[in-house]
Amino acid sequence: MSLMKTYKRYNLNFVEGNGVFLIEKNGEKYLDFVAGVAVNALGHSNSELVNVIKNQASKLIHISNLYYDDNQLSLANKLVNLSGFSSVFFTNSGTESIEGALKIAKKYGKNKGKDKIIYMNQSFHGRTLGALSVTGQVKYQKDFTPLIDAVIPVNFNDIEDLQNKMNNEISAVIVEPIQGEGGINEISNEFLNEIRSLCDFYDSLLIFDEVQAGVGRTGKFFAFENYNIKPDIIAMAKGLGGGVPIGALIANKKADILTYSDHGCTFGGNPLVTAVGNKVVDIVSDKDFLNQVTIKGNYLIKQLNNLMIEFDFIKKIKGKGLMIGVEIDTDKIDIKDIIETAITNKLLIIGAGSNTIRLVPPLNVTIKEIDLFIKLFEKTLKSCS
Ligand SMILES: Cc1ncc(COP(=O)(O)O)c(C=O)c1O
């Protein structure tokens, strides 16, 4: 095998996709509630995105960031208008958006005696060395130490721990509003309010990692809109391109401090990916579309709550919108077994943390498809129990 062994792959080779379905080489059809790990916000081969890609590719694909291009300007304007923030930097991935955010934090703290960054235990921010340094999971870090050492972990949702660790030396606090990889753990309002007020008190920046929870996933375009505070920096990626690689870093006025030669990205926000990003944002930011995400998410949660009555090893249903976690009692049943059995039932699901099944279907999934999911998931759980 010529691929590095960085992923444990299932023995599936997909050749085609259509909406919430994927077609395997052997012709079998799978219901996809993984959606490229919360990337395919509008499903596979969405015809509107395909048309944009075809049209843009025939005109202009890449020009570098030495020149302007209307697609990039237009997408930046949309993100600024939707967030009320100041400016945007385009990247190719989540981890790059986080790197940009960390560089802003570093620069913000420079010459102010603020050289430390607070992050959360059980968080996940990416695999590059900066993002990995603020990822609160030893399993991802252990073979790559020493990482950036001016970082301080805080227990997620632990106000006392936060209060003990915040001080004048903190340039930024980085947090996921809903921890994705860590197990679909939602931030509490009290904890978030405390982070915001301590960041204000100590003149530190608040970075929201919305790489997974952003772009409509929680039923709001930005995840921060679920809360009554605003961060200073938003890191995005995943759903923003509906499948083409694009990320973004959005800074408010206070954090809008990167200037010429501070940062760069060769591919970042090229005409092709920003053309697609514009279309995704136009579709997803529509109020009715976002309401539908909430309605469908609530429907899915309701159906899952019913399954909880049937299966005693389901401990909890967590999450918001279409970012949902099914917490399993792993003393009774193995997450890996559930995922593998689901595959035999032509259903794709993914784990999060040590005990949670993560459901992140395309945002335009239908109620009928959710019903099909419940049927296949129930069948899977029955054969596992
Ligand atoms: C919350 C969060 N941040 C950052 C990342 C890293 O994104 P990428 O894999 O695009 O670098 C991920 C990826 O899963 C994520 O879920």
The ligand as a Gaussian input file, in Angstrom:
#p B3LYP/6-31G(d) Opt

LIG

0 1
 C      -13.073000      21.645000      15.795000
 C      -11.999000      21.311000      14.798000
 N      -10.954000      22.133000      14.645000
 C       -9.988000      21.883000      13.756000
 C       -9.998000      20.747000      12.981000
 C       -8.900000      20.489000      11.999000
 O       -9.395000      20.631000      10.717000
 P       -8.613000      20.038000       9.453000
 O       -8.661000      18.559000       9.564000
 O       -9.367000      20.584000       8.277000
 O       -7.230000      20.567000       9.529000
 C      -11.061000      19.849000      13.121000
 C      -11.098000      18.605000      12.324000
 O      -11.768000      17.671000      12.606000
 C      -12.085000      20.137000      14.051000
 O      -13.120000      19.306000      14.215000

